């Protein structure tokens, strides 16, 4: 589909018209759209694997686990709950609204734009799109230009399922997004970096379009002196190096209690070996994917060089090959606080390890930075866990594991301030794409007794009512 401004504008107008029709859509009609997608998606597995392999060497098992499973479980959850979510929610009257009845209706927002990043293109395009369809909206979808094969696969699947006035995919670079976000949309659901999130929110402000911003940031992992170190090392290495560290909720940096550091570091090394084999063979291991492109390779490699220049030492890894956008799983020690790696989201296979002796230092460090998307703590000491949970803020938090919060269908997913605005998944996702319309019906309310003229009797009644009700 060519993305000329004229084409985009025509599809937008067609979607605006269709969105009015969709306001009347029933549960069965929405379910039929979801099932149509399900059939084509399930038939497209080979295409999905091939595109992921071509874009950044992502292996089939990881596509299954982090993309296909996520889309299918989101769809399954929506199908099982949609009828309930769509039902208007009764609201009990209060004394001051005596004689009325009320409910909350979930009406579709209208034309919704979904902009997705390159790190999990299927999951982060189809997930919000399915929720938007379930909530009765039309969707304009803009996948990332960084994974062109996966974006084309997304477009082909959508073209097989839907007409452009229902769902349309627009491939292309940021100029396409710029035009899309200039339209008077009813909602924008953006997943990407905080920097671009600000551009999106600025564009949305022009039309007061509502936004959900699923952003990134530096998610800390804390390992205290009571933690099960084996489990902490195993989970952290999986969370960090899956998708080559290109995961918004990957552990970004690590704080380990000084008393257990040496043991923990040797467990980290042991687990890298378990996951990806001997150091000199990792590059040939098909389970270890690549940095998405040269621009991001240069960025991540730059973080590594800068850290080493400023005195960091390598605990593991460090090997790079620009010709393949390859960076080995790398763990760093003695990282200087002014290194770029400690001040920018890493989004690659580098893990700086810092030590602490007093948990207050860690909490102060986290609180001095923008609020992260996720926070992980490995501990068997409830006091420490509760202290971290109550004295810090993050989009989500996980105790004694990482990344699983994204997969729990009943947990709202999203950041806070710099790491995001609004939530996805579960009924929070449905609500993000719905307008919660309050509807009050008068039956026998007595409010007219308080209308002017304000005679002494009315004034007395007003005062008595305030006293009685408040
Ligand atoms: P990005 O912000 O560079 O790009 C995201 C999307 O925005 C792409 O489709 C891109 O074409 C578009 N875009 C880029 N510049 C734009 C502009 N000026 N105007 C309008 N649109 C523009 O992000 P990315 O590099 O694709 O992804 C990595 C970032 O996404 C990381 O910060 C990561 O933490 C975050 N992320 C967050 C989540 C989440 O669920 N919270 C999930 C995945 C990734």
Boltz pocket constraint, residues with backbone or C-beta under 6 A from the ligand:
constraints:
  - pocket:
      binder: B
      contacts: [[A, 115], [A, 116], [A, 117], [A, 118], [A, 119], [A, 120], [A, 124], [A, 142], [A, 143], [A, 144], [A, 145], [A, 172], [A, 173], [A, 174], [A, 177], [A, 178], [A, 181], [A, 191], [A, 192], [A, 193], [A, 194], [A, 195], [A, 196], [A, 197], [A, 199], [A, 200], [A, 213], [A, 214], [A, 215], [A, 216], [A, 217], [A, 247], [A, 248], [A, 249], [A, 345], [A, 347], [A, 373], [A, 414], [A, 415], [A, 419], [A, 420]]
      max_distance: 6.0
